[in-house]
């Protein structure tokens, strides 16, 4: 079981990133190791240059994100943690994949439509190409599973189709790469958590919590603490009833708080609802969610404070990861080049035929 996921080094990481993705990475690191395979986690700096950004700030945010991942429990001796731009195989494979990805499909992607609409000056071609690079990130390692939040579904579908199309067109004799069969590329599965796959903004619970689109007061950052954290929960938007029940459509605010409570305490939604049986009102639910989040994130905040100042140590961890990632991607790239007839002719590497 090989696991791959990526995270952007933009903005501050929030509770949606943590519950939807980062916590799953730590779990994935253990599951991959238990299966005798590897897990890879990539800070995707090349994706971050597709919208307006400041180069110096990008470097800082990259260290922030790396430190958050380490503080959450990723361990470079157990997983491969690296910076995307350190491994050129990603950009090379994205170009090769572009030969099977229809342009029309890229321009219809939700993220492209949303983000291109929000750009005031330039809509870069990188923004359009974003999903192809993301497909390359995963396919370069022939990963079986991709832990992500619900919002990445469309990207995962495109990635799966790109793998299928490359396999079918250029190497059908190697197999389909899915259904337990080998292939030139593997068709990866999306893994989203049962609870917390789509954490919503506390101020507008019909919108997902997000670095760019949400409200500052409704976005809980993983490093928020004390009064700032408390204020966000106390002011969370609910509804005009008093009943605590889980109903995403009718009671989005209350349901989001229940989901945050359940995810943070690692219990089911039903158990979270039951734990609120004696609540006097929504105030108690808000306090319960706040306490659960605070307890879950306190150790992360402490470790982050220790790790973040030591940039040399962060760079050393990333360099170690990049070296291993480069080795792992080399076999896939050689095979794809061979299948597509580019470069010097050679035999298939058989590095990891998959499945
Ligand atoms: P990014 O950096 O926006 O988000 C990182 C992860 O956080 C999840 N997430 C959420 N989960 C639950 N509720 C939310 N409100 C919420 N907001 C964000 C995202 O689903 C994601 O898993 N395109 C990716 C980065 C990427 C990638 C990859 C991911 C690049 N290459 C290869 C997987 C595999 C992104 O922008 O994530």
Boltz pocket constraint, residues with backbone or C-beta under 6 A from the ligand:
constraints:
  - pocket:
      binder: B
      contacts: [[A, 4], [A, 5], [A, 6], [A, 7], [A, 8], [A, 9], [A, 15], [A, 16], [A, 17], [A, 18], [A, 19], [A, 20], [A, 21], [A, 22], [A, 44], [A, 47], [A, 133], [A, 134], [A, 137], [A, 138], [A, 146], [A, 147], [A, 148], [A, 149], [A, 150], [A, 151], [A, 152], [A, 155], [A, 196], [A, 197], [A, 198], [A, 199], [A, 200], [A, 208], [A, 209], [A, 210]]
      max_distance: 6.0
